[in-house]
């Protein structure tokens, strides 16, 4: 009887061990119903149960880190011009919500500090570095005690600088190709590797798994549906970036992939 019980418990434990755990990453926050890359979008991502918010970091003319996807503010605010040519005061004077609906009028595009302050203790931050120095990114994350809760995406040379400044910080290079990912694994030893639709291939995935790196893949457009999410999981994804965080979290939970 004891032997049979032990066998059953062992089988149950093995089954649990085989169930993947997959992080849900909210691209620009929950931006389909809220102004992208704003605190309301990030708050909605937290409420949806996402594990990370993806944020796009740029630097103003006076050296402040702010959040904006495009290099100009034209598409998402009531202003115009490049972020790099604006002071922080000029950037903060913009309305980043009105184009998403009257109910969001007056919403500000946040600073990186404001995002980190909001996220601490609530959700991880996937830092997509558009235009910022490694020193400034690392300093901001350390200032908020978020070293264990951020992953930093960027070019390989930028990530080398991040790793040199703070070796334990999670850097996340793009896989690109077999040759590139082999070099990245050797030079950076990343804990996480990012994949898009084009480089999410069997041979590159195998290298990431061999390196024991997490595999975070973008599932946008036609792939941002249950069939695309399941395909990503089946191929080894441990994180999925989505425009539909609430729907993704619900799907992952229905399959036992998410707490």
C-alpha atoms as one frame of an Amber mdcrd trajectory, in Angstrom:
protein
   0.000   0.000   0.000   2.778   2.428   0.960   4.745   1.511  -2.134   1.675
   2.101  -4.333   1.009   5.466  -2.654   4.626   6.486  -3.126   4.401   5.549
  -6.802   1.231   7.594  -7.269   2.761  10.582  -5.504   5.883  10.255  -7.609
   3.860  10.193 -10.804   1.833  13.195  -9.675   5.016  15.083  -8.862   6.487
  14.253 -12.248   3.322  15.465 -13.992   3.470  18.744 -12.094   7.137  19.168
 -12.930   6.340  18.791 -16.608   3.708  21.548 -16.589   5.394  24.675 -17.991
   5.107  27.994 -16.205   4.710  30.873 -18.635   5.026  34.601 -17.881   2.511
  36.997 -19.443   4.125  40.214 -20.717   1.826  43.163 -21.447   3.150  45.007
 -24.512   3.065  48.754 -23.719   0.735  47.829 -20.868  -2.904  47.011 -21.601
  -2.881  49.418 -24.530  -5.849  48.264 -26.605  -8.257  49.852 -24.114  -5.949
  52.415 -22.490  -3.347  54.941 -23.685  -0.201  52.946 -24.409   2.801  53.258
 -22.125   0.897  55.182 -19.451   0.124  54.380 -15.828  -3.549  53.549 -16.621
  -2.354  50.954 -19.159   0.127  49.521 -16.681  -2.459  49.429 -13.902  -4.832
  47.512 -16.173  -2.049  45.018 -16.917  -1.561  44.440 -13.192  -5.302  43.952
 -12.771  -5.274  41.459 -15.653  -2.713  39.343 -13.802   0.240  39.959 -16.132
   3.749  39.244 -14.854   5.541  42.045 -16.727   4.771  45.353 -18.344   6.858
  46.219 -21.398   8.037  49.838 -21.361   9.910  51.876 -24.000  12.564  54.145
 -22.494  13.974  57.295 -24.090  16.056  60.242 -22.902  14.989  63.895 -23.005
  17.202  66.806 -24.013  17.990  67.439 -20.355  18.958  63.828 -19.654  15.768
  62.467 -18.049  14.425  58.988 -18.751  10.843  58.950 -20.021   8.455  56.501
 -21.627   7.494  56.771 -25.298   7.576  54.133 -28.023   8.200  56.311 -31.076
  11.105  58.707 -31.361   8.550  61.515 -31.742   5.483  62.264 -29.618   3.233
  62.975 -32.604   1.315  59.689 -32.737   0.319  59.371 -29.088   0.061  62.927
 -27.710  -1.340  66.337 -28.543   2.168  67.597 -29.299   4.821  67.111 -31.938
   8.569  66.716 -32.133  11.291  64.325 -31.055  11.610  63.265 -27.429  15.367
  63.843 -27.575  14.774  67.534 -28.403  12.371  68.174 -25.508  13.077  69.026
 -21.913  11.341  66.980 -19.248   9.020  69.911 -18.530   7.993  70.107 -22.195
   7.433  66.356 -22.324   5.365  66.333 -19.152   3.164  69.150 -20.454   1.836
  66.851 -23.204  -1.503  65.062 -23.065  -0.804  61.375 -23.744  -4.367  60.208
 -23.212  -6.705  62.355 -25.274  -6.090  60.424 -28.508  -7.326  57.264 -26.769
 -10.633  58.851 -25.790 -12.037  61.772 -23.860 -12.084  59.700 -20.657  -8.281
  59.623 -20.734  -7.742  63.334 -21.434  -5.035  64.769 -19.236  -3.113  61.505
 -18.862   0.625  62.138 -18.803   3.341  60.076 -20.431   5.333  58.910 -17.400
   8.972  59.065 -16.477  10.892  55.826 -16.007  11.128  56.606 -12.288   7.339
  56.888 -12.064   6.896  53.535 -13.805   9.394  51.801 -11.519   7.750  53.371
  -8.476   4.352  52.160  -9.664   5.569  48.650 -10.542   7.523  47.893  -7.385
   5.830  45.086  -5.481   3.117  44.728  -8.140   4.631  43.586 -11.437   7.908
  43.032 -13.264   9.261  45.480 -15.828  10.445  44.476 -19.307  12.685  47.414
 -20.222  12.881  48.030 -23.973  15.703  50.541 -24.214  15.065  52.785 -27.210
  17.499  55.602 -26.402  19.197  55.656 -23.010  22.592  54.976 -21.500  23.340
  51.771 -19.650  24.457  53.781 -16.625  21.176  55.701 -16.433  19.046  52.567
 -16.842  20.977  50.636 -14.198  20.955  53.573 -11.770  17.194  54.053 -12.060
  16.440  50.369 -11.516  18.814  50.194  -8.532  17.347  53.386  -7.065  13.954
  51.697  -6.849  15.250  48.337  -5.644  13.941  46.614  -8.779  17.080  44.704
  -9.799  15.377  41.326  -9.323  12.169  42.409 -11.042  13.414  43.808 -14.359
  14.641  42.328 -17.613  16.546  44.665 -19.927  16.237  44.397 -23.696  18.585
  46.149 -26.100  21.492  45.769 -28.494  24.400  43.497 -27.567  26.923  46.291
 -26.972  24.477  48.146 -24.735  23.742  44.963 -22.774  27.467  44.311 -22.293
  27.686  47.689 -20.603  24.700  46.856 -18.387  26.269  43.530 -17.421  29.588
  45.199 -16.645  27.866  47.713 -14.373  25.564  45.230 -12.628  26.458  41.581
 -13.434  23.409  40.107 -11.697  20.912  42.211 -13.619  18.906  40.235 -16.192
  19.889  41.247 -19.697  17.768  40.031 -22.601  19.326  40.090 -26.077  17.446
  39.329 -29.290  18.308  35.861 -30.642  18.461  36.921 -34.348  20.207  33.797
 -35.721  22.115  30.680 -34.728  25.470  32.415 -35.125  24.365  35.480 -33.191
  22.787  33.581 -30.320  25.860  31.370 -29.920  27.992  34.501 -29.580  25.512
  36.124 -27.180  25.425  33.056 -24.960  29.222  32.939 -24.856  29.716  36.645
 -24.189  26.691  37.600 -22.081  25.480  34.336 -20.551  21.956  35.811 -20.531
  19.281  34.492 -18.214  16.646  35.475 -20.788  16.676  35.537 -24.602  14.085
  37.431 -26.649  12.471  36.076 -29.794  10.299  37.594 -32.498   8.231  35.716
 -35.050  11.107  35.403 -37.540  13.800  34.057 -35.223  11.564  31.754 -33.160
  12.993  28.679 -34.860  13.745  25.155 -33.664  17.530  25.418 -33.889  17.772
  28.762 -32.056  15.263  27.670 -29.402  17.378  24.555 -28.803  20.456  26.688
 -28.141  18.558  28.861 -25.657  17.252  25.811 -23.822  20.715  24.273 -23.749
  21.989  27.494 -22.139  19.143  27.242 -19.586  17.920  30.706 -20.592  14.290
  31.742 -20.375  12.637  32.126 -23.773  10.438  35.221 -24.141   8.657  35.440
 -27.477   6.500  38.159 -29.056   3.061  36.983 -30.159   1.501  39.902 -32.017
  -1.058  40.197 -34.816  -2.118  36.854 -36.223  -0.095  34.989 -33.563  -1.776
  36.775 -30.628  -4.525  34.178 -30.262  -4.870  30.915 -28.303  -3.441  28.821
 -31.147  -0.384  31.101 -31.329   0.078  31.097 -27.566  -0.159  27.316 -27.367
   2.290  26.922 -30.238   4.750  29.140 -28.346   4.386  27.077 -25.176   4.749
  23.807 -27.076   7.992  25.065 -28.611   9.491  26.055 -25.271   8.426  29.624
 -24.522   8.612  30.592 -20.851   7.264  34.088 -21.496   4.844  35.524 -24.067
   4.573  39.204 -24.969   1.050  40.116 -25.994  -1.265  42.982 -26.868  -4.044
  41.077 -25.047  -2.787  40.446 -21.504  -6.139  39.683 -19.886  -7.015  37.125
 -22.542  -3.537  35.575 -22.450  -3.549  35.245 -18.656  -6.998  33.637 -18.746
  -5.790  31.150 -21.377  -2.582  30.294 -19.524  -4.497  29.758 -16.296  -7.005
  27.511 -18.038  -4.090  25.284 -19.079  -2.308  25.373 -15.714   0.605  27.413
 -17.108   0.022  30.438 -14.861  -0.768  30.908 -11.199
